Amino acid sequence: MTTLLSESATPVVTTAVALDVEGITAGYGGPPIVERVSIRAHRGAITAIVGPNGAGKSTLLKAIAGVIRPTGGAVRVEGKNVTGLAPEKLVRRGIAYVPQVANVFPQLTVHENLEMGGYIRSHGVQERAEELYQLFPDLKAAHSRRAETLSGGQRTMLAMARGLMVDPAVLILDEPSAGLSPKFQSTVWERIEQVRATDVAVVVVEQNTRETLRHAAWAYVLVLGQNRLDGPGRELLHNDEVVRLYVGVLTK
C-alpha cells in the first residue's frame, strides 16, 4: 500500500543529510509566501518540491539560498546552521543555487563562466573545470564560445556546471528545463542524474511534475505555502488523490 507521509515525516533514505530546512517562513515584506515549511535533502539523491502554481516553491528555494531572508525557522547544511546568510557566504558553506533566469554571464565564454563559478577555490580551478567537461561534454566542445551564443539547453548545463565548480554539498535548481524542447529536457535530466551520482544532494523545482517525480527519491508537495504531503516521488506520481487534490493535471 502506498504510504504518504505528513510534513513531520522523515525521508527513508540511507545517505547523509546534506540539507535540513526546519519550519522556514519567508516572503517579500507582506504576508509570508511560505510558512513553517520543512524539507530534507540527502547526498546522492534528488529531492523534488512540487505543487500547484502559487504554492511558494521558488520562494522556498530563494529563502534556502539566501536570496531572501527567512523570518522564521532554520536552514542547516551538513548539520551547521546557515540561516539568513548571504548567497556568497552560503556558497562557501556548501550551497549552490541555480535560478531559472540570469544564471550565466552571457558575455563571457563557457570556460570563463566556469572560472567565475570557482572563484572561492584557492586551487584546482582548471582541474575542476576539466572534470565538469567530462560530465557535460557539450560544454567542452563549446568551451571558447560566449555563453550568449549557446542554446537554452546548453545554457542550463553551463549554469549547473558553474554551480558545481565549488564542489557543493547541495545543488538547488529552479526549473532547469523550463522553455526547453523535449529533447533538451531529457538531456538536462540525464545530467541531473549524473550530478546526483557524484554524491551531491540535488533539490529541484520543475514545471514538468511527472518527470520530476519519476526522478525524485523523495518529494514534498507544497500547497498555499505550506507542507501538505511528502513521500517517495514515484509513489506520489501514481497516487490519483494526490494528483487531483494537490498537484493538478500532470504534464506529460
C-alpha positions in Angstrom: 0.0 0.0 0.0 1.3 3.5 -0.9 2.3 5.4 2.2 2.2 9.2 2.0 3.7 11.0 5.0 2.9 14.3 6.6 5.2 17.3 6.9 6.7 15.8 10.0 7.8 12.6 8.3 11.5 11.7 7.9 12.5 10.5 4.4 13.7 6.9 4.4 17.0 7.5 2.7 20.2 5.9 4.0 22.7 8.6 2.7 23.8 11.5 4.9 21.5 14.5 5.3 23.1 17.4 3.4 20.3 20.0 3.8 17.8 20.3 6.7 15.2 23.0 6.4 13.1 23.3 9.5 10.0 25.4 9.7 11.1 28.1 7.3 8.8 31.2 7.0 9.6 33.8 4.3 8.2 36.3 1.9 8.7 39.7 0.4 7.7 42.1 3.1 4.0 41.4 3.3 2.2 38.3 4.4 4.5 35.2 4.3 4.6 33.3 1.0 5.9 30.2 2.7 5.1 29.4 6.3 6.7 26.8 8.5 8.0 24.7 5.6 10.3 21.8 6.4 12.3 19.7 3.9 15.3 17.4 4.0 17.7 16.5 1.2 20.2 13.7 1.3 23.5 13.3 -0.5 23.3 11.3 -3.7 19.5 11.8 -4.0 17.2 14.1 -5.9 14.6 15.9 -3.7 11.7 17.5 -5.5 9.4 20.3 -4.4 6.1 20.2 -6.3 2.7 21.7 -6.1 0.2 24.0 -7.9 1.1 27.4 -9.2 1.5 29.9 -6.5 2.4 27.3 -3.9 5.6 29.2 -3.0 8.1 26.7 -4.4 10.5 29.2 -5.9 10.2 31.4 -2.8 11.2 28.5 -0.7 14.4 28.0 -2.8 15.3 31.7 -2.5 14.9 31.5 1.2 17.1 28.5 1.4 19.7 30.0 -0.9 19.8 33.4 0.9 18.3 35.4 -1.9 15.6 36.4 0.6 16.0 36.4 4.3 13.7 34.0 6.3 11.7 35.5 9.1 11.4 32.2 10.9 12.8 28.7 11.0 16.3 27.3 10.3 18.5 26.1 7.4 21.3 23.7 8.2 23.9 22.4 5.7 25.6 19.2 6.9 24.5 20.0 10.4 25.7 23.6 10.5 23.2 26.5 10.9 23.4 28.8 7.9 20.1 30.6 8.4 20.0 34.1 6.9 23.5 34.1 5.4 24.0 36.0 2.2 24.3 33.9 -1.0 28.0 34.4 -1.4 28.6 33.1 2.1 26.3 30.2 1.5 28.4 29.1 -1.4 31.3 28.7 1.0 29.1 26.6 3.3 28.1 24.2 0.5 25.0 25.5 -1.2 25.0 26.2 -5.0 21.8 27.8 -6.3 20.9 27.9 -10.0 18.0 30.3 -10.6 15.7 29.9 -13.6 17.0 33.1 -15.3 20.2 35.2 -15.2 22.2 32.1 -14.3 25.2 32.6 -16.6 27.4 35.6 -17.7 26.3 35.9 -21.3 29.3 38.0 -22.4 31.9 35.5 -21.0 33.0 32.3 -22.7 31.9 28.9 -21.3 35.3 28.5 -19.7 35.3 31.9 -18.2 31.9 31.2 -16.7 33.4 28.1 -15.1 36.3 30.1 -13.8 33.9 32.6 -12.3 32.0 29.8 -10.6 35.2 28.6 -9.0 36.2 32.0 -7.6 36.3 30.8 -4.0 38.7 28.0 -4.8 42.2 28.6 -3.7 43.5 26.0 -6.2 42.3 23.4 -8.6 40.1 25.6 -10.8 41.3 24.3 -14.1 41.3 20.7 -12.8 37.7 21.0 -11.6 36.7 22.6 -15.0 38.1 19.6 -16.8 36.2 17.2 -14.5 33.0 19.1 -15.4 33.8 19.0 -19.1 33.7 15.2 -18.7 30.3 15.4 -17.0 29.0 18.0 -19.6 30.6 17.1 -22.9 28.5 19.7 -24.8 30.3 22.4 -22.8 33.8 21.0 -23.6 33.0 21.3 -27.3 31.8 24.9 -26.8 34.4 26.0 -24.2 35.6 29.0 -26.1 32.2 30.3 -27.2 30.4 33.1 -25.4 27.5 32.0 -23.3 25.1 34.2 -25.2 25.6 32.0 -28.3 24.6 28.8 -26.6 21.2 27.1 -26.9 18.8 27.2 -24.0 19.7 23.6 -23.0 23.5 24.4 -23.2 23.0 27.5 -21.0 21.2 25.4 -18.4 24.0 22.9 -18.4 26.5 25.7 -18.1 24.6 27.2 -15.1 24.6 23.8 -13.4 28.4 23.3 -14.1 29.1 26.8 -12.7 27.4 25.8 -9.5 29.3 22.6 -9.3 32.7 24.3 -9.6 32.8 24.7 -5.8 32.0 21.1 -5.0 28.8 21.9 -3.2 27.0 19.6 -0.8 23.7 20.8 -2.2 22.8 21.9 -5.7 19.5 23.8 -5.9 17.8 24.0 -9.3 14.8 26.3 -10.0 13.0 24.9 -13.1 16.1 23.8 -15.1 14.2 22.6 -18.1 11.8 25.5 -18.4 11.3 26.5 -22.1 13.4 23.7 -23.5 12.4 21.3 -26.2 11.6 17.7 -25.0 14.9 16.5 -26.4 16.9 19.0 -24.2 14.6 18.4 -21.2 15.6 14.7 -21.4 19.3 15.7 -21.7 19.1 18.0 -18.7 17.6 15.2 -16.6 20.3 12.9 -17.7 22.9 15.4 -16.4 21.0 15.9 -13.1 21.1 12.2 -12.6 24.8 12.2 -13.3 25.3 15.0 -10.8 23.3 13.1 -8.2 25.5 10.1 -8.7 28.6 12.2 -7.6 27.1 12.3 -4.1 25.6 15.7 -4.4 22.2 16.4 -2.9 20.0 17.9 -5.7 17.0 19.9 -4.8 14.8 20.7 -7.7 11.6 22.7 -8.5 10.3 21.8 -12.0 7.3 22.7 -14.2 7.2 19.1 -15.6 5.8 17.5 -12.5 5.6 14.0 -13.9 9.2 13.8 -15.0 10.3 15.4 -11.7 8.5 12.8 -9.6 9.9 10.0 -11.7 13.5 11.0 -10.7 12.9 12.1 -7.1 13.9 9.8 -4.3 11.7 12.0 -2.1 9.2 14.8 -3.0 7.4 17.4 -1.0 4.0 18.8 -2.0 3.5 22.4 -1.2 0.0 24.0 -1.2 -0.5 27.7 -0.3 3.0 28.0 1.0 2.8 25.1 3.5 3.8 21.4 3.6 0.9 19.3 2.6 2.4 15.8 1.9 5.6 14.1 1.2 6.8 10.7 0.1 8.8 8.8 -2.5 8.5 10.5 -5.8 7.1 7.5 -7.8 4.5 6.8 -5.1 3.3 10.4 -5.3 3.3 10.1 -9.1 0.9 7.2 -9.1 -1.4 8.4 -6.3 -4.5 9.7 -8.1 -5.8 11.5 -5.0 -2.5 13.4 -4.6 -2.6 14.4 -8.3 -6.2 15.5 -8.2 -6.1 17.5 -4.9 -2.6 18.9 -4.7 -0.7 18.8 -8.0 -3.3 19.1 -10.7 -3.2 17.6 -14.1 0.4 16.4 -14.6 2.2 17.5 -17.7 3.5 14.7 -20.0 
